[in-house]
Amino acid sequence: MQEILTAVTYLVVWLICARVIEIESGLTKLLISLGAAIGVYIVIGVKEYKDRKSKGADD
């Protein structure tokens, strides 16, 4: 699930950069969309880690 959300984030941010913000530089769109996708991946990973850690403390 984490990987699917990351891929969708990449595509959505790419389209936002291209259509809404109208960034013409491909490199800039690439860096922004990859940064957003990696950020989402990290946030989900940290959330899952905290959930596992708190579940382990409850047991």
ABEGO torsion letter per residue (X at the ends): XAAAAAAAAAAAAAAAAAAAAGBABAAAAAAAAAAAAAAAAAAAAAAAAAAAAAAAAAX
